[in-house]
Amino acid sequence: MAYRPENRNHLQFLPPSIEEYVTPDDPVRVYDTFVEALDLENLGFNLDPHQAGNPAYHPKMMLKLLVYGYAYGIRSSRKLEEAIHYNLSFIWLTSGLKPDHKTIAEFRRKNRSQLAEVLKQSAYLCIKLNLIGGNALFLDDSNLKANSSIKKKWDKNNTQKVLKQIDQRIADLLSECDEQDEA
């Protein structure tokens, strides 16, 4: 039986365009579209392109990185940095830009309240799409109590209760991220 030849001198390993790294139906495109639709100025992000110093990473790109990373359970800025070097979905999402872990952690720290609002909006979107609890958009190890009783129908009080739980989960997530970055 013959072996496949190895050759590291190939001229091309990946597609020549970053756009070709993910398929048109890849879930990463949903996160990209969601963040692109946000009005960052109304959310309170600093969008001044004339800041002094080195050019900054655009807040939308950083938000895409964080929201997508959190959705797949990546909380640490160091793990996010690793993902943007090796994971094609992250490379596509950041358009090949590679912020380091310090930049990622600093962005999260400086924009904590805005990030929490973006995470809330994404969770609310899941509720509107009948993905109650946000579990399709944010994968984690949470257990949601299920009760299909007619008494547990979705009314205004139950909806408000779930929204408060989502707010608390987002606060816990951001605290966990801070703890991992400090470690």
Contact map, one row per residue, 1 for C-alpha under 8 A:
111000000000000000000000000000000000000000000000000000000000000000000000000000000000000000000000000000000000000000000000000000000000000000000000000000000000000000000000000000000000000
111100000000000000000000000000000000000000000000000000000000000000000000000000000000000000000000000000000000000000000000000000000000000000000000000000000000000000000000000000000000000
111110000000000000000000000000000000000000000000000000000000000000000000000000000000000000000000000000000000000000000000000000000000000000000000000000000000000000000000000000000000000
011111000000000000000000000000000000000000000000000000000000000000000000000000000000000000000000000000000000000000000000000000000000000000000000000000000000000000000000000000000000000
001111100000000000000000000000000000000000000000000000000000000000000000000000000000000000000000000000000000000000000000000000000000000000000000000000000000000000000000000000000000000
000111110000000000000000000000000000000000000000000000000000000000000000000000000000000000000000000000000000000000000000000000000000000000000000000000000000000000000000000000000000000
000011111100000000000000000000000000000000000000000000000000000000000000000000000000000000000000000000000000000000000000000000000000000000000000000000000000000000000000000000000000000
000001111100000000000000000000000000000000000000000000000000000000000000000000000000000000000000000000000000000000000000000000000000000000000000000000000000000000000000000000000000000
000000111110000000000000000000000000000000000000000000000000000000000000000000000000000000000000000000000000000000000000000000000000000000000000000000000000000000000000000000000000000
000000111111100000000000000000000000000000000000000000000000000000000000000000000000000000000000000000000000000000000000000000000000000000000000000000000000000000000000000000000000000
000000001111100000000000000000000000000000000000000000000000000000000000000000000000000000000000000000000000000000000000000000000000000000000000000000000000000000000000000000000000000
000000000111111100000000000000000000000000000000000000000000000000000000000000000000000000000000000000000000000000000000000000000000000000000000000000000000000000000000000000000000000
000000000111111000000000000000000000000000000000000000000000000000000000000000000000000000000000000000000000000000000000000000000000000000000000000000000000000000000000000000000000000
000000000001111100001000000000000000000000000000000000000000000000000000000000000000000000000000000000000000000000000000000000000000000000000000000000000000000000000000000000000000000
000000000001111111011000000000000000000000000000000000000000000000000000000000000000000000000000000000000000000000000000000000000000000000000000000000000000000000000000000000000000000
000000000001011111010000000000000000000000000000000000000000000000000000000000000000000000000000000000000000000000000000000000000000000000000000000000000000000000000000000000000000000
000000000000001111111000000000000000000000000000000000000000000000000000000000000000000000000000000000000000000000000000000000000000000000000000000000000000000000000000000000000000000
000000000000001111111000000000000000000000000000000000000000000000000000000000000000000000110011000000000000000000000000000000000000000000000000000000000000000000000000000000000000000
000000000000000011111100000000000000000000000000000000000000000000000000000000000000000000010000000000000000000000000000000000000000000000000000000000000000000000000000000000000000000
000000000000001111111110000000000000000000000000000000000000000000000000000000000000000000000000000000000000000000000000000000000000000000000000000000000000000000000000000000000000000
000000000000011011111110000000000000000000000000000000000000000000000000000000000000000110010000000000000000000000000000000000000000000000000000000000000000000000000000000000000000000
000000000000000000111111010000000000000000000000000000000000000000000000000000000000000110010000000000000000000000000000000000000000000000000000000000000000000000000000000000000000000
000000000000000000011111110000000000000000000000000000000000000000000000000000000000000000000000000000000000000000000000000000000000000000000000000000000000000000000000000000000000000
000000000000000000000111110010000000000000000000000000000000000000000000000000000000000000000000000000000000000000000000000000000000000000000000000000000000000000000000000000000000000
000000000000000000000011111010000000000000000000000000000000000000000000000000000000000000000000000000000000000000000000000000000000000000000000000000000000000000000000000000000000000
000000000000000000000111111111000000000000000000000000000000000000000000000000000000000000000000000000000000000000000000000000000000000000000000000000000000000000000000000000000000000
000000000000000000000000111111100000000000000000000000000000000000000000000000000000000000000000000000000000000000000000000000000000000000000000000000000000000000000000000000000000000
000000000000000000000000011111110000000000000000000000000000000000010000000000000000000010001000000000000000000000000000000000000000000000000000000000000000000000000000000000000000000
000000000000000000000001111111111000000000000000000000000000000000000000000000000000000000001000000000000000000000000000000000000000000000000000000000000000000000000000000000000000000
000000000000000000000000011111111100000000000000000000000000000000000000000000000000000000000000000000000000000000000000000000000000000000000000000000000000000000000000000000000000000
000000000000000000000000001111111110000000000000000000000000000100110000000000000000000000000000000000000000000000000000000000000000000000000000000000000000000000000000000000000000000
000000000000000000000000000111111111000000000000000000000000000100000000000000000000000000001000000000000000000000000000000000000000000000000000000000000000000000000000000000000000000
000000000000000000000000000011111111100000000000000000000000000000000000000000000000000000000000000000000000000000000000000000000000000000000000000000000000000000000000000000000000000
000000000000000000000000000001111111110000000000000000000000000000000000000000000000000000000000000000000000000000000000010000000000000000000000000000000000000000000000000000000000000
000000000000000000000000000000111111110000000000000000000001001100000000000000000000000000000000000000000000000000000000000000000000000000000000000000000000000000000000000000000000000
000000000000000000000000000000011111110000000000000000000001000000000000000000000000000000000000000000000000000000000000000000000000000000000000000000000000000000000000000000000000000
000000000000000000000000000000001111111000000000000000000000000000000000000000000000000000000000000000000000000000000000000000000000000000000000000000000000000000000000000000000000000
000000000000000000000000000000000111111100000000000000000000000000000000000000000000000000000000000000000000000000000000000000000000000000000000000000000000000000000000000000000000000
000000000000000000000000000000000000111111100000000000000000000000000000000000000000000000000000000000000000000000000000000000000000000000000000000000000000000000000000000000000000000
000000000000000000000000000000000000011111111010000000000011000000000000000000000000000000000000000000000000000000000000000000000000000000000000000000000000000000000000000000000000000
000000000000000000000000000000000000001111111110000000000000000000000000000000000000000000000000000000000000000000000000000000000000000000000000000000000000000000000000000000000000000
000000000000000000000000000000000000001111111000000000000000000000000000000000000000000000000000000000000000000000000000000000000000000000000000000000000000000000000000000000000000000
000000000000000000000000000000000000001111111000000000000000000000000000000000000000000000000000000000000000000001001000000000000000000000000000000000000000000000000000000000000000000
000000000000000000000000000000000000000111111100000000000000000000000000000000000000000000000000000000000000000001000000000000000000000000000000000000000000000000000000000000000000000
000000000000000000000000000000000000000111111110000000000010000000000000000000000000000000000000000000000000001001000000000000000000000000000000000000000000000000000000000000000000000
000000000000000000000000000000000000000010011111000000000000000000000000000000000000000000000000000000000000000000000000000000000000000000000000000000000000000000000000000000000000000
000000000000000000000000000000000000000110001111100000000010000000000000000000000000000000000000000000000000000000000000000000000000000000000000000000000000000000000000000000000000000
000000000000000000000000000000000000000000000111111000000000000000000000000000000000000000000000000000000000000000000000000000000000000000000000000000000000000000000000000000000000000
000000000000000000000000000000000000000000000011111000000000000000000000000000000000000000000000000000000000000000000000000000000000000000000000000000000000000000000000000000000000000
000000000000000000000000000000000000000000000001111100000000000000000000000000000000000000000000000000000000000000000000000000000000000000000000000000000000000000000000000000000000000
000000000000000000000000000000000000000000000001111110100000000000000000000000000000000000000000000000000000000000000000000000000000000000000000000000000000000000000000000000000000000
000000000000000000000000000000000000000000000000011111000000000000000000000000000000000000000000000000000000000000000000000000000000000000000000000000000000000000000000000000000000000
000000000000000000000000000000000000000000000000001111100000000000000000000000000000000000000000000000000000000000000000000000000000000000000000000000000000000000000000000000000000000
000000000000000000000000000000000000000000000000000111110000000000000000000000000000000000000000000000000000000000000000000000000000000000000000000000000000000000000000000000000000000
000000000000000000000000000000000000000000000000001011111000000000000000000000000000000000000000000000000000000000000000000000000000000000000000000000000000000000000000000000000000000
000000000000000000000000000000000000000000000000000001111100000000000000000000000000000000000000000000000000000000000000000000000000000000000000000000000000000000000000000000000000000
000000000000000000000000000000000000000000000000000000111110110000000000000000000000000000000000001000000000000000000000000000000000000000000000000000000000000000000000000000000000000
000000000000000000000000000000000000000000000000000000011111110000000000000000000000000000000000000000000000000000000000000000000000000000000000000000000000000000000000000000000000000
000000000000000000000000000000000000000100001010000000001111111000000000000000000000000000000000000000000000000000000000000000000000000000000000000000000000000000000000000000000000000
000000000000000000000000000000000011000100000000000000000111111100000000000000000000000000000000000000000000000000000000000000000000000000000000000000000000000000000000000000000000000
000000000000000000000000000000000000000000000000000000001111111110000000000000000000000000001100000000000000000000000000000000000000000000000000000000000000000000000000000000000000000
000000000000000000000000000000000000000000000000000000001111111111000000000000000000000000000100000000010010000000000000000000000000000000000000000000000000000000000000000000000000000
000000000000000000000000000000000010000000000000000000000011111111100000000000000000000000000000000000000000000000100000000000000000000000000000000000000000000000000000000000000000000
000000000000000000000000000000110010000000000000000000000001111111110000000000000000000000001100000000000000000000000000000000000000000000000000000000000000000000000000000000000000000
000000000000000000000000000000000000000000000000000000000000111111111000000000010000000001001100000000000000000000000000000000000000000000000000000000000000000000000000000000000000000
000000000000000000000000000000000000000000000000000000000000011111111100000000010000000000000000000000000000000000000000000000000000000000000000000000000000000000000000000000000000000
000000000000000000000000000000100000000000000000000000000000001111111110000000000000000000000000000000000000000000000010000000000000000000000000000000000000000000000000000000000000000
000000000000000000000000000100100000000000000000000000000000000111111111000000000000000000000000000000000000000000000000000000000000000000000000000000000000000000000000000000000000000
000000000000000000000000000000000000000000000000000000000000000011111111111000010000000000000000000000000000000000000000000000000000000000000000000000000000000000000000000000000000000
000000000000000000000000000000000000000000000000000000000000000001111111111000000000000000000000000000000000000000000000000000000000000001100000000000000000000000000000000000000000000
000000000000000000000000000000000000000000000000000000000000000000111111110000000000000000000000000000000000000000000000000000000000000011110000000000000000000000000000000000000000000
000000000000000000000000000000000000000000000000000000000000000000011111110000000000000000000000000000000000000000000000000000000000000001110000000000000000000000000000000000000000000
000000000000000000000000000000000000000000000000000000000000000000001111111000000000000000000000000000000000000000000000000000000000000001110000000000000000000000000000000000000000000
000000000000000000000000000000000000000000000000000000000000000000001111111100110000000000000000000000000000000000000000000000000000000000000000000000000000000000000000000000000000000
000000000000000000000000000000000000000000000000000000000000000000001100111110110000000000000000000000000000000000000000000000000000000000000000000000000000000000000000000010011001000
000000000000000000000000000000000000000000000000000000000000000000000000011111110000000000000000000000000000000000000000000000000000000000000000000000000000000000000000000000001001100
000000000000000000000000000000000000000000000000000000000000000000000000001111111000000000000000000011011000000000000000000000000000000000000000000000000000000000000000000000001001100
000000000000000000000000000000000000000000000000000000000000000000000000000111111100000000000000000110000000000000000000000000000000000000000000000000000000000000000000000000000000100
000000000000000000000000000000000000000000000000000000000000000000000000011111111110000000000000000000000000000000000000000000000000000000000000000000000000000000000000000000000000000
000000000000000000000000000000000000000000000000000000000000000011001000011111111111000000000000000010000000000000000000000000000000000000000000000000000000000000000000000000000000000
000000000000000000000000000000000000000000000000000000000000000000000000000011111111100000000000011110010000000000000000000000000000000000000000000000000000000000000000000000000000000
000000000000000000000000000000000000000000000000000000000000000000000000000001111111110000000000000000000000000000000000000000000000000000000000000000000000000000000000000000000000000
000000000000000000000000000000000000000000000000000000000000000000000000000000111111111001100000000000000000000000000000000000000000000000000000000000000000000000000000000000000000000
000000000000000000000000000000000000000000000000000000000000000000000000000000011111111101100101110000000000000000000000000000000000000000000000000000000000000000000000000000000000000
000000000000000000000000000000000000000000000000000000000000000000000000000000001111111001100000010000000000000000000000000000000000000000000000000000000000000000000000000000000000000
000000000000000000000000000000000000000000000000000000000000000000000000000000000111111101100000000000000000000000000000000000000000000000000000000000000000000000000000000000000000000
000000000000000000000000000000000000000000000000000000000000000000000000000000000011111111100000000000000000000000000000000000000000000000000000000000000000000000000000000000000000000
000000000000000000001100000000000000000000000000000000000000000000000000000000000001011111110000000000000000000000000000000000000000000000000000000000000000000000000000000000000000000
000000000000000000001100000100000000000000000000000000000000000000000000000000000000001111111000000000000000000000000000000000000000000000000000000000000000000000000000000000000000000
000000000000000000000000000000000000000000000000000000000000000010000000000000000011111111111100000000000000000000000000000000000000000000000000000000000000000000000000000000000000000
000000000000000001000000000000000000000000000000000000000000000000000000000000000011111111111111100000000000000000000000000000000000000000000000000000000000000000000000000000000000000
000000000000000001101100000000000000000000000000000000000000000000000000000000000000000111111111000000000000000000000000000000000000000000000000000000000000000000000000000000000000000
000000000000000000000000000110010000000000000000000000000000100110000000000000000000000011111111000000000000000000000000000000000000000000000000000000000000000000000000000000000000000
000000000000000000000000000000000000000000000000000000000000110110000000000000000001000001111111110000000000000000000000000000000000000000000000000000000000000000000000000000000000000
000000000000000001000000000000000000000000000000000000000000000000000000000000000000000000111111100000000000000000000000000000000000000000000000000000000000000000000000000000000000000
000000000000000001000000000000000000000000000000000000000000000000000000000000000001000000111111110000000000000000000000000000000000000000000000000000000000000000000000000000000000000
000000000000000000000000000000000000000000000000000000000000000000000000000000000001000000100111111000000000000000000000000000000000000000000000000000000000000000000000000000000000000
000000000000000000000000000000000000000000000000000000000000000000000000000000001001100000000101111100000000000000000000000000000000000000000000000000000000000000000000000000000000000
000000000000000000000000000000000000000000000000000000001000000000000000000000001000000000000000111110110000000000000000000000000000000000000000000000000000000000000000000000000000000
000000000000000000000000000000000000000000000000000000000000000000000000000001001000000000000000011111110000000000000000000000000000000000000000000000000000000000000000000000000000000
000000000000000000000000000000000000000000000000000000000000000000000000000011011000000000000000001111111000000000000000000000000000000000000000000000000000000000000000000000000000000
000000000000000000000000000000000000000000000000000000000000000000000000000010000000000000000000000111111100000000000000000000000000000000000000000000000000000000000000000000000000000
000000000000000000000000000000000000000000000000000000000000000000000000000000000000000000000000001111111110000000000000000000000000000000000000000000000000000000000000000000000000000
000000000000000000000000000000000000000000000000000000000000010000000000000010001000000000000000001111111111000000000000000000000000000000000000000000000000000000000000000000000000000
000000000000000000000000000000000000000000000000000000000000000000000000000010000000000000000000000011111111100000000000000000000000000000000000000000000000000000000000000000000100100
000000000000000000000000000000000000000000000000000000000000000000000000000000000000000000000000000001111111110000000000000000000000000000000000000000000000000000000000000000000000000
000000000000000000000000000000000000000000000000000000000000010000000000000000000000000000000000000000111111111000000000000000000000000000000000000000000000000000000000000000000000000
000000000000000000000000000000000000000000000000000000000000000000000000000000000000000000000000000000011111111100100000000000000000000000000000000000000000000000000000000000000000000
000000000000000000000000000000000000000000000000000000000000000000000000000000000000000000000000000000001111111100000000000000000000000000000000000000000000000000000000000000000100000
000000000000000000000000000000000000000000000000000000000000000000000000000000000000000000000000000000000111111100000000000000000000000000000000000000000000000000000000000000000000000
000000000000000000000000000000000000000000001000000000000000000000000000000000000000000000000000000000000011111111100000000000000000000000000000000000000000000000000000000000000000000
000000000000000000000000000000000000000000000000000000000000000000000000000000000000000000000000000000000001111111110000000000000000000000000000000000000000000000000000000001000000000
000000000000000000000000000000000000000000000000000000000000000000000000000000000000000000000000000000000000001111111000000000000000000000000000000000000000000000000000000000000000000
000000000000000000000000000000000000000000111000000000000000000000000000000000000000000000000000000000000000001111111100000000000000000000000000000000000000000000000000000000000000000
000000000000000000000000000000000000000000000000000000000000001000000000000000000000000000000000000000000001001111111110000000000000000000000000000000000000000000000000000000000000000
000000000000000000000000000000000000000000000000000000000000000000000000000000000000000000000000000000000000000111111111000000000000000000000000000000000000000000000000011001000000000
000000000000000000000000000000000000000000100000000000000000000000000000000000000000000000000000000000000000000011111111100000000000000000000000000000000000000000000000000000000000000
000000000000000000000000000000000000000000000000000000000000000000000000000000000000000000000000000000000000000001111111110000000000000000000000000000000000000000000000000000000000000
000000000000000000000000000000000000000000000000000000000000000000100000000000000000000000000000000000000000000000111111111000000000000000000000000000000000000000000000010000000000000
000000000000000000000000000000000000000000000000000000000000000000000000000000000000000000000000000000000000000000011111111100000000000000000000000000000000000000000110010000000000000
000000000000000000000000000000000000000000000000000000000000000000000000000000000000000000000000000000000000000000001111111110000000000000000000000000000000000000000000000000000000000
000000000000000000000000000000000100000000000000000000000000000000000000000000000000000000000000000000000000000000000111111111000000010010000000000000000000000000000000000000000000000
000000000000000000000000000000000000000000000000000000000000000000000000000000000000000000000000000000000000000000000011111111100000110011000000000000000000000000000100000000000000000
000000000000000000000000000000000000000000000000000000000000000000000000000000000000000000000000000000000000000000000001111111110000010000000000000000000000000000100000000000000000000
000000000000000000000000000000000000000000000000000000000000000000000000000000000000000000000000000000000000000000000000111111111000000000000000000000000000000000000000000000000000000
000000000000000000000000000000000000000000000000000000000000000000000000000000000000000000000000000000000000000000000000011111111111110110000000000000000000000000000000000000000000000
000000000000000000000000000000000000000000000000000000000000000000000000000000000000000000000000000000000000000000000000001111111111110000000000000000000000000000000000000000000000000
000000000000000000000000000000000000000000000000000000000000000000000000000000000000000000000000000000000000000000000000000111111110000000000000000000000000000000000000000000000000000
000000000000000000000000000000000000000000000000000000000000000000000000000000000000000000000000000000000000000000000000000011111111000000000000000000000000000000000000000000000000000
000000000000000000000000000000000000000000000000000000000000000000000000000000000000000000000000000000000000000000000000000001111111000000000000000000000000000000000000000000000000000
000000000000000000000000000000000000000000000000000000000000000000000000000000000000000000000000000000000000000000000000000001111111111100000000000000000000000000000000000000000000000
000000000000000000000000000000000000000000000000000000000000000000000000000000000000000000000000000000000000000000000000000001101111111000000000000000000000000000000000000000000000000
000000000000000000000000000000000000000000000000000000000000000000000000000000000000000000000000000000000000000000000000001001100011111000000001000000000000000001000100000000000000000
000000000000000000000000000000000000000000000000000000000000000000000000000000000000000000000000000000000000000000000000011101100011111111000000000000000000000000000000000000000000000
000000000000000000000000000000000000000000000000000000000000000000000000000000000000000000000000000000000000000000000000000000000011111111110000000000000000000000000000000000000000000
000000000000000000000000000000000000000000000000000000000000000000000000000000000000000000000000000000000000000000000000000001000010011111100000000000000000000000000000000000000000000
000000000000000000000000000000000000000000000000000000000000000000000010000000000000000000000000000000000000000000000000011001000000011111100000000000000000000000000000000000000000000
000000000000000000000000000000000000000000000000000000000000000000000111100000000000000000000000000000000000000000000000001000000000011111110000000000000000000000000000000000000000000
000000000000000000000000000000000000000000000000000000000000000000000111100000000000000000000000000000000000000000000000000000000000001111111000000000000000000000000000000000000000000
000000000000000000000000000000000000000000000000000000000000000000000011100000000000000000000000000000000000000000000000000000000000001001111100000000000000000000000000000000000000000
000000000000000000000000000000000000000000000000000000000000000000000000000000000000000000000000000000000000000000000000000000000000000000111110000000000000000000000000000000000000000
000000000000000000000000000000000000000000000000000000000000000000000000000000000000000000000000000000000000000000000000000000000000000000011111000000000000000000000000000000000000000
000000000000000000000000000000000000000000000000000000000000000000000000000000000000000000000000000000000000000000000000000000000000000000001111100000000000000000000000000000000000000
000000000000000000000000000000000000000000000000000000000000000000000000000000000000000000000000000000000000000000000000000000000000100000000111110000000000000000000000000000000000000
000000000000000000000000000000000000000000000000000000000000000000000000000000000000000000000000000000000000000000000000000000000000000000000011111000000000000000000000000000000000000
000000000000000000000000000000000000000000000000000000000000000000000000000000000000000000000000000000000000000000000000000000000000000000000001111100000000000000000000000000000000000
000000000000000000000000000000000000000000000000000000000000000000000000000000000000000000000000000000000000000000000000000000000000000000000000111110010000000000000000000000000000000
000000000000000000000000000000000000000000000000000000000000000000000000000000000000000000000000000000000000000000000000000000000000000000000000011111011000000000000000000000000000000
000000000000000000000000000000000000000000000000000000000000000000000000000000000000000000000000000000000000000000000000000000000000000000000000001111111000000000000000000000000000000
000000000000000000000000000000000000000000000000000000000000000000000000000000000000000000000000000000000000000000000000000000000000000000000000000111111000000000000000000000000000000
000000000000000000000000000000000000000000000000000000000000000000000000000000000000000000000000000000000000000000000000000000000000000000000000000011111000000000000000000000000000000
000000000000000000000000000000000000000000000000000000000000000000000000000000000000000000000000000000000000000000000000000000000000000000000000001111111100010000000000000000000000000
000000000000000000000000000000000000000000000000000000000000000000000000000000000000000000000000000000000000000000000000000000000000000000000000000111111110010000000000000000000000000
000000000000000000000000000000000000000000000000000000000000000000000000000000000000000000000000000000000000000000000000000000000000000000000000000000011111111000000000000000000000000
000000000000000000000000000000000000000000000000000000000000000000000000000000000000000000000000000000000000000000000000000000000000000000000000000000001111111000000000000000000000000
000000000000000000000000000000000000000000000000000000000000000000000000000000000000000000000000000000000000000000000000000000000000000000000000000000000111111100000000000000000000000
000000000000000000000000000000000000000000000000000000000000000000000000000000000000000000000000000000000000000000000000000000000000000000000000000000000111111110000000000000000000000
000000000000000000000000000000000000000000000000000000000000000000000000000000000000000000000000000000000000000000000000000000000000000000000000000000011111111111000000000000000000000
000000000000000000000000000000000000000000000000000000000000000000000000000000000000000000000000000000000000000000000000000000000000000000000000000000000111111111100000000000000000000
000000000000000000000000000000000000000000000000000000000000000000000000000000000000000000000000000000000000000000000000000000000000000000000000000000000001111111110000000000000000000
000000000000000000000000000000000000000000000000000000000000000000000000000000000000000000000000000000000000000000000000000000000000000000000000000000000000111111111000000000000000000
000000000000000000000000000000000000000000000000000000000000000000000000000000000000000000000000000000000000000000000000000000000000100000000000000000000000011111111100000000000000000
000000000000000000000000000000000000000000000000000000000000000000000000000000000000000000000000000000000000000000000000000100000000000000000000000000000000001111111110000000000000000
000000000000000000000000000000000000000000000000000000000000000000000000000000000000000000000000000000000000000000000000000000000000000000000000000000000000000111111111000000000000000
000000000000000000000000000000000000000000000000000000000000000000000000000000000000000000000000000000000000000000000000000000000000000000000000000000000000000011111111100000000000000
000000000000000000000000000000000000000000000000000000000000000000000000000000000000000000000000000000000000000000000001001000000000100000000000000000000000000001111111110000000000000
000000000000000000000000000000000000000000000000000000000000000000000000000000000000000000000000000000000000000000000001000000000000000000000000000000000000000000111111111000000000000
000000000000000000000000000000000000000000000000000000000000000000000000000000000000000000000000000000000000000000000000000000000000000000000000000000000000000000011111111100000000000
000000000000000000000000000000000000000000000000000000000000000000000000000000000000000000000000000000000000000000000000000000000000000000000000000000000000000000001111111110000000000
000000000000000000000000000000000000000000000000000000000000000000000000000000000000000000000000000000000000000000010011000000000000000000000000000000000000000000000111111111000000000
000000000000000000000000000000000000000000000000000000000000000000000000000000000000000000000000000000000000000000010000000000000000000000000000000000000000000000000011111111100000000
000000000000000000000000000000000000000000000000000000000000000000000000000000000000000000000000000000000000000000000000000000000000000000000000000000000000000000000001111111110000000
000000000000000000000000000000000000000000000000000000000000000000000000001000000000000000000000000000000000000000000000000000000000000000000000000000000000000000000000111111111000000
000000000000000000000000000000000000000000000000000000000000000000000000000000000000000000000000000000000000000100010000000000000000000000000000000000000000000000000000011111111100000
000000000000000000000000000000000000000000000000000000000000000000000000000000000000000000000000000000000000000000000000000000000000000000000000000000000000000000000000001111111110000
000000000000000000000000000000000000000000000000000000000000000000000000001000000000000000000000000000000000000000000000000000000000000000000000000000000000000000000000000111111111000
000000000000000000000000000000000000000000000000000000000000000000000000001110000000000000000000000000000000000000000000000000000000000000000000000000000000000000000000000011111111100
000000000000000000000000000000000000000000000000000000000000000000000000000000000000000000000000000000001000100000000000000000000000000000000000000000000000000000000000000001111111110
000000000000000000000000000000000000000000000000000000000000000000000000000000000000000000000000000000000000000000000000000000000000000000000000000000000000000000000000000000111111111
000000000000000000000000000000000000000000000000000000000000000000000000001110000000000000000000000000000000000000000000000000000000000000000000000000000000000000000000000000011111111
000000000000000000000000000000000000000000000000000000000000000000000000000111000000000000000000000000001000000000000000000000000000000000000000000000000000000000000000000000001111111
000000000000000000000000000000000000000000000000000000000000000000000000000000000000000000000000000000000000000000000000000000000000000000000000000000000000000000000000000000000111111
000000000000000000000000000000000000000000000000000000000000000000000000000000000000000000000000000000000000000000000000000000000000000000000000000000000000000000000000000000000011111
